[in-house]
Amino acid sequence: MAEAIVLINTDIGTEEEVLQTLSEIEGVTEAYIVYGVYDIVAKVKAETTEALKEIISSKIRKIPKVRSTLTMIIVEGKRFKR
């Protein structure tokens, strides 16, 4: 399983619209509107790195109101139960 965190900048005022579009993309498992340098943070999962690349390049980056993205491929992690 390949996973990534994608930081997204949108056109001003279009965060909700982009968030809705992200919710319709298979592989996007979580997405949040945030304050700061980026507008949205999304978590993406796919079976392979190639499939992950396809989701990010062909779907997320081509959403009309997305201005830019920064992708961080997850190489190791741990979930904490609290």
DRENPA-3360 file (N, C-alpha, C; in nm, 2 decimals, always signed):
BEGIN
1 = MAEAIVLI = +0.09/-0.12/+0.00/+0.00/+0.00/+0.00/+0.09/+0.12/+0.00 ~ +0.06/+0.22/-0.09/+0.13/+0.34/-0.10/+0.04/+0.45/-0.04 ~ +0.10/+0.54/+0.04/+0.03/+0.65/+0.10/+0.10/+0.78/+0.08 ~ +0.03/+0.89/+0.08/+0.09/+1.03/+0.07/+0.00/+1.13/+0.14 ~ +0.06/+1.23/+0.18/+0.00/+1.35/+0.23/+0.01/+1.46/+0.12 ~ -0.10/+1.52/+0.08/-0.09/+1.62/-0.03/-0.14/+1.75/+0.03 ~ -0.05/+1.85/+0.02/-0.08/+1.99/+0.07/-0.13/+2.07/-0.06 ~ -0.24/+2.13/-0.05/-0.31/+2.19/-0.16/-0.33/+2.34/-0.14;
9 = NTDIGTEE = -0.30/+2.42/-0.24/-0.34/+2.56/-0.25/-0.45/+2.57/-0.35 ~ -0.55/+2.65/-0.31/-0.67/+2.67/-0.40/-0.68/+2.81/-0.44 ~ -0.77/+2.84/-0.54/-0.81/+2.98/-0.56/-0.88/+3.03/-0.44 ~ -0.87/+3.16/-0.41/-0.93/+3.22/-0.29/-1.08/+3.19/-0.29 ~ -1.13/+3.14/-0.18/-1.27/+3.12/-0.17/-1.33/+2.99/-0.22 ~ -1.24/+2.91/-0.28/-1.29/+2.78/-0.34/-1.26/+2.66/-0.26 ~ -1.22/+2.67/-0.14/-1.18/+2.56/-0.05/-1.29/+2.46/-0.04 ~ -1.41/+2.50/-0.01/-1.52/+2.41/+0.01/-1.55/+2.33/-0.12;
17 = EVLQTLSE = -1.54/+2.40/-0.24/-1.57/+2.33/-0.37/-1.46/+2.23/-0.40 ~ -1.34/+2.26/-0.37/-1.23/+2.17/-0.39/-1.24/+2.05/-0.30 ~ -1.27/+2.08/-0.17/-1.29/+1.97/-0.07/-1.40/+1.87/-0.12 ~ -1.51/+1.92/-0.17/-1.62/+1.84/-0.22/-1.57/+1.75/-0.34 ~ -1.49/+1.81/-0.43/-1.44/+1.74/-0.54/-1.34/+1.63/-0.49 ~ -1.26/+1.66/-0.39/-1.17/+1.56/-0.34/-1.24/+1.44/-0.28 ~ -1.36/+1.47/-0.22/-1.44/+1.36/-0.15/-1.49/+1.26/-0.26 ~ -1.49/+1.30/-0.38/-1.54/+1.21/-0.49/-1.43/+1.14/-0.56;
25 = IEGVTEAY = -1.31/+1.16/-0.52/-1.19/+1.09/-0.59/-1.16/+0.96/-0.51 ~ -1.16/+0.85/-0.58/-1.13/+0.73/-0.51/-0.98/+0.73/-0.47 ~ -0.95/+0.69/-0.35/-0.81/+0.70/-0.31/-0.78/+0.81/-0.21 ~ -0.87/+0.92/-0.22/-0.85/+1.02/-0.12/-0.93/+0.98/+0.00 ~ -0.86/+0.95/+0.11/-0.92/+0.89/+0.23/-0.96/+0.99/+0.34 ~ -0.89/+1.11/+0.34/-0.92/+1.22/+0.43/-0.88/+1.35/+0.36 ~ -0.95/+1.45/+0.40/-0.92/+1.59/+0.35/-0.97/+1.69/+0.45 ~ -0.89/+1.79/+0.47/-0.93/+1.90/+0.57/-0.90/+2.03/+0.52;
33 = IVYGVYDI = -0.99/+2.13/+0.54/-0.96/+2.27/+0.51/-0.88/+2.32/+0.63 ~ -0.76/+2.38/+0.61/-0.68/+2.43/+0.72/-0.64/+2.58/+0.70 ~ -0.59/+2.64/+0.80/-0.54/+2.77/+0.80/-0.39/+2.76/+0.79 ~ -0.32/+2.85/+0.72/-0.18/+2.85/+0.71/-0.14/+2.87/+0.57 ~ -0.02/+2.82/+0.54/+0.04/+2.83/+0.40/-0.04/+2.76/+0.30 ~ -0.10/+2.64/+0.34/-0.18/+2.57/+0.25/-0.33/+2.58/+0.29 ~ -0.42/+2.55/+0.19/-0.56/+2.56/+0.22/-0.63/+2.42/+0.25 ~ -0.57/+2.32/+0.20/-0.63/+2.18/+0.22/-0.52/+2.08/+0.24;
41 = VAKVKAET = -0.54/+1.99/+0.33/-0.45/+1.88/+0.35/-0.53/+1.75/+0.32 ~ -0.47/+1.67/+0.23/-0.54/+1.54/+0.20/-0.45/+1.42/+0.22 ~ -0.51/+1.31/+0.25/-0.44/+1.19/+0.26/-0.49/+1.10/+0.15 ~ -0.39/+1.04/+0.08/-0.42/+0.96/-0.04/-0.36/+0.82/-0.02 ~ -0.44/+0.72/-0.06/-0.39/+0.58/-0.05/-0.41/+0.51/-0.19 ~ -0.32/+0.42/-0.22/-0.34/+0.34/-0.35/-0.26/+0.21/-0.33 ~ -0.29/+0.12/-0.41/-0.22/-0.01/-0.41/-0.07/+0.00/-0.44 ~ -0.04/+0.08/-0.53/+0.10/+0.10/-0.57/+0.14/+0.24/-0.58;
49 = TEALKEII = +0.27/+0.27/-0.58/+0.32/+0.40/-0.60/+0.28/+0.46/-0.73 ~ +0.28/+0.38/-0.83/+0.24/+0.43/-0.97/+0.09/+0.47/-0.97 ~ +0.00/+0.39/-0.90/-0.14/+0.43/-0.89/-0.15/+0.56/-0.80 ~ -0.07/+0.57/-0.70/-0.07/+0.69/-0.62/-0.04/+0.81/-0.70 ~ +0.07/+0.80/-0.78/+0.11/+0.91/-0.88/+0.00/+0.94/-0.97 ~ -0.07/+0.85/-1.02/-0.18/+0.87/-1.11/-0.30/+0.95/-1.05 ~ -0.33/+0.92/-0.93/-0.44/+0.99/-0.85/-0.40/+1.13/-0.84 ~ -0.27/+1.16/-0.79/-0.23/+1.29/-0.76/-0.21/+1.37/-0.89;
57 = SSKIRKIP = -0.14/+1.32/-0.99/-0.12/+1.39/-1.11/-0.24/+1.41/-1.20 ~ -0.32/+1.30/-1.22/-0.42/+1.31/-1.32/-0.56/+1.35/-1.26 ~ -0.57/+1.34/-1.13/-0.70/+1.38/-1.07/-0.69/+1.50/-0.98 ~ -0.61/+1.50/-0.87/-0.60/+1.61/-0.78/-0.55/+1.73/-0.84 ~ -0.43/+1.72/-0.91/-0.37/+1.84/-0.97/-0.45/+1.90/-1.09 ~ -0.54/+1.82/-1.14/-0.62/+1.87/-1.25/-0.76/+1.93/-1.21 ~ -0.78/+1.94/-1.08/-0.91/+2.00/-1.03/-0.89/+2.15/-1.07 ~ -0.99/+2.21/-1.14/-0.98/+2.34/-1.19/-0.93/+2.45/-1.09;
65 = KVRSTLTM = -0.98/+2.45/-0.97/-0.95/+2.55/-0.88/-0.82/+2.53/-0.79 ~ -0.75/+2.42/-0.82/-0.63/+2.39/-0.75/-0.52/+2.47/-0.81 ~ -0.45/+2.55/-0.73/-0.34/+2.63/-0.78/-0.20/+2.56/-0.78 ~ -0.18/+2.48/-0.67/-0.05/+2.41/-0.65/-0.07/+2.30/-0.55 ~ +0.02/+2.21/-0.55/+0.03/+2.10/-0.46/+0.17/+2.07/-0.41 ~ +0.18/+2.01/-0.30/+0.31/+1.96/-0.25/+0.28/+1.82/-0.19 ~ +0.35/+1.72/-0.25/+0.32/+1.58/-0.21/+0.43/+1.53/-0.13 ~ +0.39/+1.46/-0.02/+0.49/+1.40/+0.07/+0.45/+1.25/+0.08;
73 = IIVEGKRF = +0.53/+1.16/+0.02/+0.51/+1.02/+0.02/+0.54/+0.97/+0.15 ~ +0.45/+0.89/+0.21/+0.48/+0.83/+0.34/+0.57/+0.71/+0.33 ~ +0.68/+0.70/+0.40/+0.77/+0.59/+0.39/+0.76/+0.50/+0.52 ~ +0.72/+0.56/+0.63/+0.70/+0.48/+0.75/+0.61/+0.56/+0.84 ~ +0.53/+0.48/+0.92/+0.44/+0.55/+1.01/+0.39/+0.46/+1.12 ~ +0.31/+0.52/+1.21/+0.25/+0.44/+1.32/+0.13/+0.52/+1.36 ~ +0.02/+0.44/+1.37/-0.11/+0.50/+1.42/-0.11/+0.48/+1.57 ~ -0.16/+0.59/+1.64/-0.17/+0.59/+1.78/-0.31/+0.58/+1.82;
81 = KR = -0.35/+0.50/+1.91/-0.48/+0.49/+1.97/-0.49/+0.57/+2.09 ~ -0.58/+0.67/+2.09/-0.60/+0.75/+2.21/-0.74/+0.78/+2.24;
% end
